[in-house]
Amino acid sequence: MGLEVAASAREIGCSVTVIEVGPRILMRGVPEEIANIVAARHREAGVEFKLGVGIGGIVWNHDGYYVLLADGTTIPADDIVVGIGAIPETSLAESCGLKIENGIYVDEMLVTSDPDIFAAGDCCSFPHTLYEGRRIRLEAWRNAQDQGTHVAFNMLGATDTYKALPWFWSDQYDLTLQVSGLPDSGVLTVCQSIGPYFIRRTTAGFK
């Protein structure tokens, strides 16, 4: 996660600018209230944010890199870290004639459109039974590990549905962010104050 790199860089004394094309950080990961808490902690540590602006180009000359933003701003940099997610690699699956839908299309047992081929991890989209069959693709190492184990059992003859609850965590400064479920499915929010920060707990909406 780019914000983890930003936090680590600040802790060793680097000047850090985070560029985000969206209107806020953590658009896909957490609700806005949580994102605001994380952003406030980064700003407290000295991180500068450029939100809602894209990158027009990156140039290099004898004294370092220059990031050219779409709004005309230029940011000098010694090092650049790019964290923009991933496009699933599906060329092999496509050459095999497998169905593609935001990655390799699999069913609830992680079987592709060919009953003899399975797929697991970031490259595949699957229907999640906890979310009424909503098709999702997860970019997280834990999901890849869990799905790989699940596929191994099903390849050996099991017929189990994959229904592990999505979750991830992140440590940034003195904060630990833990997310279980899909944040955009939350139905109840409870906030409580702990020190200078608020902890927002969201109950994910599934039946």
PyRosetta script that sets phi, psi and omega in degrees:
from pyrosetta import init, pose_from_sequence

init()
pose = pose_from_sequence("MGLEVAASAREIGCSVTVIEVGPRILMRGVPEEIANIVAARHREAGVEFKLGVGIGGIVWNHDGYYVLLADGTTIPADDIVVGIGAIPETSLAESCGLKIENGIYVDEMLVTSDPDIFAAGDCCSFPHTLYEGRRIRLEAWRNAQDQGTHVAFNMLGATDTYKALPWFWSDQYDLTLQVSGLPDSGVLTVCQSIGPYFIRRTTAGFK")
pose.set_psi(1, 133.4)
pose.set_omega(1, -178.5)
pose.set_phi(2, -59.2)
pose.set_psi(2, -34.5)
pose.set_omega(2, -178.6)
pose.set_phi(3, -70.5)
pose.set_psi(3, -29.6)
pose.set_omega(3, 175.2)
pose.set_phi(4, -67.0)
pose.set_psi(4, -40.3)
pose.set_omega(4, 176.2)
pose.set_phi(5, -63.1)
pose.set_psi(5, -42.0)
pose.set_omega(5, 179.3)
pose.set_phi(6, -60.6)
pose.set_psi(6, -44.5)
pose.set_omega(6, -179.9)
pose.set_phi(7, -63.7)
pose.set_psi(7, -45.0)
pose.set_omega(7, -179.7)
pose.set_phi(8, -64.1)
pose.set_psi(8, -39.3)
pose.set_omega(8, 179.6)
pose.set_phi(9, -64.6)
pose.set_psi(9, -41.1)
pose.set_omega(9, 179.1)
pose.set_phi(10, -65.7)
pose.set_psi(10, -36.5)
pose.set_omega(10, -177.4)
pose.set_phi(11, -68.3)
pose.set_psi(11, -18.7)
pose.set_omega(11, 175.0)
pose.set_phi(12, -105.0)
pose.set_psi(12, 12.3)
pose.set_omega(12, 170.8)
pose.set_phi(13, 94.2)
pose.set_psi(13, 9.3)
pose.set_omega(13, 179.1)
pose.set_phi(14, -78.4)
pose.set_psi(14, 148.2)
pose.set_omega(14, 169.2)
pose.set_phi(15, -80.0)
pose.set_psi(15, 133.5)
pose.set_omega(15, -172.4)
pose.set_phi(16, -130.5)
pose.set_psi(16, 131.6)
pose.set_omega(16, 170.6)
pose.set_phi(17, -122.3)
pose.set_psi(17, 125.5)
pose.set_omega(17, 177.3)
pose.set_phi(18, -101.7)
pose.set_psi(18, 124.2)
pose.set_omega(18, 179.3)
pose.set_phi(19, -106.3)
pose.set_psi(19, 124.7)
pose.set_omega(19, -177.8)
pose.set_phi(20, -132.8)
pose.set_psi(20, 122.4)
pose.set_omega(20, -178.2)
pose.set_phi(21, -71.6)
pose.set_psi(21, -23.5)
pose.set_omega(21, 177.9)
pose.set_phi(22, -78.8)
pose.set_psi(22, 171.6)
pose.set_omega(22, -178.2)
pose.set_phi(23, -73.8)
pose.set_psi(23, -13.2)
pose.set_omega(23, 177.8)
pose.set_phi(24, -154.8)
pose.set_psi(24, 170.1)
pose.set_omega(24, 176.9)
pose.set_phi(25, -81.1)
pose.set_psi(25, 162.6)
pose.set_omega(25, 174.0)
pose.set_phi(26, 56.3)
pose.set_psi(26, 41.4)
pose.set_omega(26, -177.4)
pose.set_phi(27, -58.8)
pose.set_psi(27, -43.5)
pose.set_omega(27, -177.5)
pose.set_phi(28, -87.4)
pose.set_psi(28, -21.6)
pose.set_omega(28, -169.1)
pose.set_phi(29, -87.7)
pose.set_psi(29, -39.3)
pose.set_omega(29, -173.6)
pose.set_phi(30, -145.3)
pose.set_psi(30, 160.5)
pose.set_omega(30, 174.6)
pose.set_phi(31, -63.5)
pose.set_psi(31, 164.3)
pose.set_omega(31, -174.2)
pose.set_phi(32, -60.2)
pose.set_psi(32, -38.5)
pose.set_omega(32, -178.2)
pose.set_phi(33, -59.4)
pose.set_psi(33, -42.5)
pose.set_omega(33, 178.4)
pose.set_phi(34, -68.0)
pose.set_psi(34, -42.4)
pose.set_omega(34, 179.2)
pose.set_phi(35, -58.3)
pose.set_psi(35, -39.4)
pose.set_omega(35, 179.2)
pose.set_phi(36, -64.1)
pose.set_psi(36, -37.8)
pose.set_omega(36, 178.2)
pose.set_phi(37, -64.6)
pose.set_psi(37, -45.9)
pose.set_omega(37, -179.8)
pose.set_phi(38, -64.1)
pose.set_psi(38, -43.4)
pose.set_omega(38, 179.6)
pose.set_phi(39, -62.4)
pose.set_psi(39, -40.2)
pose.set_omega(39, 179.6)
pose.set_phi(40, -62.6)
pose.set_psi(40, -39.5)
pose.set_omega(40, 179.6)
pose.set_phi(41, -66.9)
pose.set_psi(41, -39.0)
pose.set_omega(41, 177.9)
pose.set_phi(42, -65.5)
pose.set_psi(42, -43.4)
pose.set_omega(42, 179.3)
pose.set_phi(43, -63.1)
pose.set_psi(43, -38.2)
pose.set_omega(43, 177.0)
pose.set_phi(44, -59.9)
pose.set_psi(44, -34.1)
pose.set_omega(44, -179.8)
pose.set_phi(45, -82.0)
pose.set_psi(45, -7.6)
pose.set_omega(45, 176.8)
pose.set_phi(46, 105.8)
pose.set_psi(46, 8.2)
pose.set_omega(46, 177.9)
pose.set_phi(47, -76.8)
pose.set_psi(47, 137.6)
pose.set_omega(47, 175.5)
pose.set_phi(48, -102.5)
pose.set_psi(48, 136.5)
pose.set_omega(48, 179.8)
pose.set_phi(49, -110.1)
pose.set_psi(49, 139.3)
pose.set_omega(49, 169.0)
pose.set_phi(50, -118.3)
pose.set_psi(50, 101.7)
pose.set_omega(50, -173.9)
pose.set_phi(51, -105.8)
pose.set_psi(51, 148.4)
pose.set_omega(51, 176.3)
pose.set_phi(52, 70.1)
pose.set_psi(52, 27.7)
pose.set_omega(52, -179.1)
pose.set_phi(53, -140.6)
pose.set_psi(53, 138.6)
pose.set_omega(53, 178.8)
pose.set_phi(54, -93.6)
pose.set_psi(54, 174.5)
pose.set_omega(54, 178.3)
pose.set_phi(55, -98.8)
pose.set_psi(55, 124.6)
pose.set_omega(55, 179.5)
pose.set_phi(56, -86.0)
pose.set_psi(56, -23.3)
pose.set_omega(56, 180.0)
pose.set_phi(57, 172.5)
pose.set_psi(57, 166.9)
pose.set_omega(57, 176.2)
pose.set_phi(58, -131.9)
pose.set_psi(58, 127.0)
pose.set_omega(58, -179.7)
pose.set_phi(59, -124.1)
pose.set_psi(59, 157.8)
pose.set_omega(59, -179.6)
pose.set_phi(60, -128.0)
pose.set_psi(60, 136.6)
pose.set_omega(60, 168.2)
pose.set_phi(61, -136.3)
pose.set_psi(61, -166.8)
pose.set_omega(61, -169.9)
pose.set_phi(62, -63.6)
pose.set_psi(62, -21.9)
pose.set_omega(62, -177.0)
pose.set_phi(63, -108.9)
pose.set_psi(63, 12.4)
pose.set_omega(63, 175.3)
pose.set_phi(64, 133.4)
pose.set_psi(64, -169.0)
pose.set_omega(64, -179.9)
pose.set_phi(65, -91.0)
pose.set_psi(65, 156.0)
pose.set_omega(65, 171.8)
pose.set_phi(66, -133.7)
pose.set_psi(66, 123.3)
pose.set_omega(66, 178.0)
pose.set_phi(67, -94.5)
pose.set_psi(67, 122.5)
pose.set_omega(67, -178.3)
pose.set_phi(68, -100.6)
pose.set_psi(68, 114.1)
pose.set_omega(68, -179.3)
pose.set_phi(69, -86.1)
pose.set_psi(69, 157.8)
pose.set_omega(69, -176.8)
pose.set_phi(70, -64.5)
pose.set_psi(70, -21.7)
pose.set_omega(70, -179.7)
pose.set_phi(71, -88.6)
pose.set_psi(71, 6.0)
pose.set_omega(71, 178.5)
pose.set_phi(72, 96.2)
pose.set_psi(72, -8.0)
pose.set_omega(72, 178.7)
pose.set_phi(73, -72.3)
pose.set_psi(73, 142.9)
pose.set_omega(73, 175.7)
pose.set_phi(74, -118.2)
pose.set_psi(74, 130.2)
pose.set_omega(74, -178.2)
pose.set_phi(75, -119.5)
pose.set_psi(75, 116.9)
pose.set_omega(75, 176.4)
pose.set_phi(76, -74.5)
pose.set_psi(76, 148.8)
pose.set_omega(76, -178.5)
pose.set_phi(77, -153.7)
pose.set_psi(77, 142.9)
pose.set_omega(77, 171.3)
pose.set_phi(78, -84.7)
pose.set_psi(78, -35.5)
pose.set_omega(78, -179.7)
pose.set_phi(79, -138.8)
pose.set_psi(79, 148.9)
pose.set_omega(79, 179.0)
pose.set_phi(80, -128.2)
pose.set_psi(80, 128.1)
pose.set_omega(80, 176.0)
pose.set_phi(81, -110.4)
pose.set_psi(81, 125.3)
pose.set_omega(81, -179.0)
pose.set_phi(82, -106.2)
pose.set_psi(82, 119.5)
pose.set_omega(82, 176.8)
pose.set_phi(83, -130.2)
pose.set_psi(83, 96.3)
pose.set_omega(83, -171.8)
pose.set_phi(84, -128.6)
pose.set_psi(84, 21.2)
pose.set_omega(84, -179.4)
pose.set_phi(85, 81.2)
pose.set_psi(85, -165.9)
pose.set_omega(85, -174.3)
pose.set_phi(86, -142.6)
pose.set_psi(86, 145.3)
pose.set_omega(86, 170.3)
pose.set_phi(87, -98.3)
pose.set_psi(87, 122.8)
pose.set_omega(87, -175.9)
pose.set_phi(88, -61.5)
pose.set_psi(88, 137.6)
pose.set_omega(88, 178.2)
pose.set_phi(89, -83.2)
pose.set_psi(89, 109.0)
pose.set_omega(89, -175.2)
pose.set_phi(90, -121.4)
pose.set_psi(90, 9.6)
pose.set_omega(90, -174.4)
pose.set_phi(91, -61.8)
pose.set_psi(91, -40.8)
pose.set_omega(91, 178.5)
pose.set_phi(92, -64.0)
pose.set_psi(92, -44.1)
pose.set_omega(92, 179.3)
pose.set_phi(93, -62.4)
pose.set_psi(93, -41.6)
pose.set_omega(93, 179.6)
pose.set_phi(94, -63.6)
pose.set_psi(94, -39.9)
pose.set_omega(94, 179.9)
pose.set_phi(95, -66.6)
pose.set_psi(95, -21.5)
pose.set_omega(95, 176.9)
pose.set_phi(96, -89.2)
pose.set_psi(96, -1.2)
pose.set_omega(96, 179.4)
pose.set_phi(97, 80.3)
pose.set_psi(97, 18.7)
pose.set_omega(97, -179.4)
pose.set_phi(98, -78.0)
pose.set_psi(98, 151.1)
pose.set_omega(98, 178.7)
pose.set_phi(99, -70.6)
pose.set_psi(99, 138.0)
pose.set_omega(99, -179.6)
pose.set_phi(100, -120.2)
pose.set_psi(100, 129.9)
pose.set_omega(100, 174.6)
pose.set_phi(101, -152.6)
pose.set_psi(101, 97.4)
pose.set_omega(101, -173.4)
pose.set_phi(102, 54.1)
pose.set_psi(102, 47.4)
pose.set_omega(102, -173.3)
pose.set_phi(103, 114.9)
pose.set_psi(103, -174.0)
pose.set_omega(103, 179.2)
pose.set_phi(104, -72.7)
pose.set_psi(104, 124.8)
pose.set_omega(104, -176.8)
pose.set_phi(105, -75.3)
pose.set_psi(105, 123.1)
pose.set_omega(105, 175.4)
pose.set_phi(106, -129.4)
pose.set_psi(106, 162.0)
pose.set_omega(106, 177.3)
pose.set_phi(107, -91.8)
pose.set_psi(107, -169.2)
pose.set_omega(107, -175.7)
pose.set_phi(108, -67.7)
pose.set_psi(108, -13.1)
pose.set_omega(108, 176.0)
pose.set_phi(109, -102.3)
pose.set_psi(109, 7.6)
pose.set_omega(109, 179.0)
pose.set_phi(110, 70.2)
pose.set_psi(110, 28.5)
pose.set_omega(110, 174.9)
pose.set_phi(111, -93.4)
pose.set_psi(111, 134.7)
pose.set_omega(111, 179.0)
pose.set_phi(112, -77.0)
pose.set_psi(112, -173.0)
pose.set_omega(112, 178.0)
pose.set_phi(113, -67.9)
pose.set_psi(113, -12.5)
pose.set_omega(113, 170.0)
pose.set_phi(114, -101.3)
pose.set_psi(114, 118.0)
pose.set_omega(114, -174.8)
pose.set_phi(115, -61.9)
pose.set_psi(115, -12.4)
pose.set_omega(115, 179.6)
pose.set_phi(116, -98.0)
pose.set_psi(116, 2.2)
pose.set_omega(116, -177.9)
pose.set_phi(117, -124.5)
pose.set_psi(117, 132.1)
pose.set_omega(117, 177.1)
pose.set_phi(118, -112.0)
pose.set_psi(118, 161.5)
pose.set_omega(118, 174.7)
pose.set_phi(119, -142.5)
pose.set_psi(119, 149.1)
pose.set_omega(119, -178.0)
pose.set_phi(120, -148.2)
pose.set_psi(120, 151.9)
pose.set_omega(120, 173.2)
pose.set_phi(121, 95.0)
pose.set_psi(121, -158.6)
pose.set_omega(121, -174.6)
pose.set_phi(122, -60.3)
pose.set_psi(122, -23.5)
pose.set_omega(122, -173.2)
pose.set_phi(123, -79.7)
pose.set_psi(123, -11.8)
pose.set_omega(123, -172.7)
pose.set_phi(124, -119.6)
pose.set_psi(124, 149.2)
pose.set_omega(124, 172.3)
pose.set_phi(125, -109.3)
pose.set_psi(125, 141.8)
pose.set_omega(125, -173.5)
pose.set_phi(126, -142.7)
pose.set_psi(126, 154.0)
pose.set_omega(126, 177.0)
pose.set_phi(127, -83.5)
pose.set_psi(127, 129.6)
pose.set_omega(127, -177.4)
pose.set_phi(128, -99.5)
pose.set_psi(128, 120.5)
pose.set_omega(128, -176.0)
pose.set_phi(129, -65.5)
pose.set_psi(129, -27.7)
pose.set_omega(129, 179.6)
pose.set_phi(130, -71.7)
pose.set_psi(130, -16.2)
pose.set_omega(130, -178.7)
pose.set_phi(131, -119.6)
pose.set_psi(131, 40.1)
pose.set_omega(131, 175.3)
pose.set_phi(132, 54.8)
pose.set_psi(132, 38.6)
pose.set_omega(132, 176.4)
pose.set_phi(133, 79.1)
pose.set_psi(133, 10.7)
pose.set_omega(133, 177.6)
pose.set_phi(134, -57.8)
pose.set_psi(134, 131.2)
pose.set_omega(134, -177.8)
pose.set_phi(135, -86.1)
pose.set_psi(135, 125.4)
pose.set_omega(135, -177.5)
pose.set_phi(136, -134.7)
pose.set_psi(136, 161.1)
pose.set_omega(136, 171.9)
pose.set_phi(137, -132.5)
pose.set_psi(137, 127.1)
pose.set_omega(137, -173.3)
pose.set_phi(138, -111.5)
pose.set_psi(138, 127.9)
pose.set_omega(138, 176.8)
pose.set_phi(139, -101.3)
pose.set_psi(139, 81.0)
pose.set_omega(139, -178.9)
pose.set_phi(140, -153.1)
pose.set_psi(140, 138.9)
pose.set_omega(140, -176.1)
pose.set_phi(141, -63.3)
pose.set_psi(141, -35.6)
pose.set_omega(141, -177.2)
pose.set_phi(142, -66.0)
pose.set_psi(142, -38.9)
pose.set_omega(142, 177.6)
pose.set_phi(143, -63.3)
pose.set_psi(143, -42.3)
pose.set_omega(143, 179.3)
pose.set_phi(144, -62.2)
pose.set_psi(144, -41.3)
pose.set_omega(144, 179.1)
pose.set_phi(145, -65.1)
pose.set_psi(145, -47.6)
pose.set_omega(145, -178.4)
pose.set_phi(146, -64.2)
pose.set_psi(146, -42.2)
pose.set_omega(146, -179.8)
pose.set_phi(147, -68.5)
pose.set_psi(147, -35.9)
pose.set_omega(147, 177.2)
pose.set_phi(148, -60.8)
pose.set_psi(148, -43.6)
pose.set_omega(148, 177.1)
pose.set_phi(149, -63.8)
pose.set_psi(149, -42.9)
pose.set_omega(149, -179.3)
pose.set_phi(150, -62.6)
pose.set_psi(150, -44.5)
pose.set_omega(150, 179.0)
pose.set_phi(151, -61.1)
pose.set_psi(151, -40.5)
pose.set_omega(151, -179.4)
pose.set_phi(152, -58.1)
pose.set_psi(152, -44.5)
pose.set_omega(152, 178.9)
pose.set_phi(153, -64.4)
pose.set_psi(153, -43.4)
pose.set_omega(153, -179.1)
pose.set_phi(154, -67.9)
pose.set_psi(154, -33.1)
pose.set_omega(154, 176.1)
pose.set_phi(155, -66.0)
pose.set_psi(155, -25.7)
pose.set_omega(155, 179.7)
pose.set_phi(156, -90.1)
pose.set_psi(156, 5.3)
pose.set_omega(156, 173.8)
pose.set_phi(157, 120.5)
pose.set_psi(157, -10.3)
pose.set_omega(157, 177.9)
pose.set_phi(158, -71.2)
pose.set_psi(158, 161.6)
pose.set_omega(158, 178.5)
pose.set_phi(159, -131.8)
pose.set_psi(159, 46.9)
pose.set_omega(159, -174.7)
pose.set_phi(160, -88.0)
pose.set_psi(160, 140.3)
pose.set_omega(160, 175.3)
pose.set_phi(161, -79.3)
pose.set_psi(161, 137.1)
pose.set_omega(161, 177.0)
pose.set_phi(162, -82.6)
pose.set_psi(162, 117.5)
pose.set_omega(162, -176.9)
pose.set_phi(163, -141.3)
pose.set_psi(163, 28.6)
pose.set_omega(163, 176.5)
pose.set_phi(164, -63.9)
pose.set_psi(164, 139.5)
pose.set_omega(164, 179.7)
pose.set_phi(165, -72.7)
pose.set_psi(165, 126.3)
pose.set_omega(165, 177.6)
pose.set_phi(166, -61.7)
pose.set_psi(166, 138.6)
pose.set_omega(166, 176.5)
pose.set_phi(167, -158.9)
pose.set_psi(167, 155.0)
pose.set_omega(167, 174.1)
pose.set_phi(168, -156.5)
pose.set_psi(168, 166.1)
pose.set_omega(168, 176.6)
pose.set_phi(169, -141.0)
pose.set_psi(169, 163.4)
pose.set_omega(169, 179.2)
pose.set_phi(170, -152.6)
pose.set_psi(170, 133.3)
pose.set_omega(170, 175.2)
pose.set_phi(171, -106.1)
pose.set_psi(171, 123.5)
pose.set_omega(171, 178.8)
pose.set_phi(172, -137.7)
pose.set_psi(172, 117.1)
pose.set_omega(172, -174.7)
pose.set_phi(173, 56.6)
pose.set_psi(173, -127.5)
pose.set_omega(173, 179.4)
pose.set_phi(174, -96.1)
pose.set_psi(174, 12.6)
pose.set_omega(174, -179.9)
pose.set_phi(175, -104.6)
pose.set_psi(175, 142.5)
pose.set_omega(175, 171.3)
pose.set_phi(176, -121.2)
pose.set_psi(176, 121.7)
pose.set_omega(176, 179.4)
pose.set_phi(177, -101.2)
pose.set_psi(177, 124.8)
pose.set_omega(177, 178.9)
pose.set_phi(178, -127.8)
pose.set_psi(178, 129.5)
pose.set_omega(178, -177.8)
pose.set_phi(179, -128.1)
pose.set_psi(179, 127.8)
pose.set_omega(179, 173.0)
pose.set_phi(180, -120.4)
pose.set_psi(180, 132.2)
pose.set_omega(180, -178.7)
pose.set_phi(181, 88.2)
pose.set_psi(181, -168.8)
pose.set_omega(181, 179.6)
pose.set_phi(182, -104.6)
pose.set_psi(182, 116.1)
pose.set_omega(182, -175.0)
pose.set_phi(183, -55.8)
pose.set_psi(183, -33.5)
pose.set_omega(183, -177.8)
pose.set_phi(184, -75.6)
pose.set_psi(184, -0.9)
pose.set_omega(184, 176.4)
pose.set_phi(185, -103.7)
pose.set_psi(185, 8.4)
pose.set_omega(185, -178.3)
pose.set_phi(186, -63.5)
pose.set_psi(186, 142.5)
pose.set_omega(186, -179.6)
pose.set_phi(187, -121.6)
pose.set_psi(187, -12.0)
pose.set_omega(187, -177.6)
pose.set_phi(188, -144.8)
pose.set_psi(188, 134.2)
pose.set_omega(188, 179.4)
pose.set_phi(189, -123.2)
pose.set_psi(189, 130.3)
pose.set_omega(189, 176.6)
pose.set_phi(190, -127.8)
pose.set_psi(190, 124.4)
pose.set_omega(190, -179.8)
pose.set_phi(191, -113.5)
pose.set_psi(191, 140.8)
pose.set_omega(191, 174.8)
pose.set_phi(192, -142.0)
pose.set_psi(192, 149.1)
pose.set_omega(192, -177.1)
pose.set_phi(193, -88.0)
pose.set_psi(193, 130.7)
pose.set_omega(193, 173.2)
pose.set_phi(194, -130.7)
pose.set_psi(194, 103.1)
pose.set_omega(194, -175.7)
pose.set_phi(195, 65.4)
pose.set_psi(195, -138.3)
pose.set_omega(195, -178.1)
pose.set_phi(196, -81.8)
pose.set_psi(196, -3.9)
pose.set_omega(196, -174.2)
pose.set_phi(197, -115.2)
pose.set_psi(197, 163.1)
pose.set_omega(197, 174.3)
pose.set_phi(198, -111.4)
pose.set_psi(198, 137.1)
pose.set_omega(198, 174.8)
pose.set_phi(199, -101.3)
pose.set_psi(199, 124.6)
pose.set_omega(199, -179.3)
pose.set_phi(200, -106.7)
pose.set_psi(200, 120.6)
pose.set_omega(200, -179.8)
pose.set_phi(201, -107.9)
pose.set_psi(201, 126.1)
pose.set_omega(201, -178.7)
pose.set_phi(202, -116.2)
pose.set_psi(202, 127.0)
pose.set_omega(202, 174.2)
pose.set_phi(203, -87.7)
pose.set_psi(203, 117.8)
pose.set_omega(203, -177.8)
pose.set_phi(204, -69.0)
pose.set_psi(204, 141.1)
pose.set_omega(204, -176.9)
pose.set_phi(205, -89.5)
pose.set_psi(205, 102.8)
pose.set_omega(205, 172.4)
pose.set_phi(206, -147.9)
pose.set_psi(206, 158.7)
pose.set_omega(206, -178.9)
pose.set_phi(207, -99.8)
pose.dump_pdb("model.pdb")
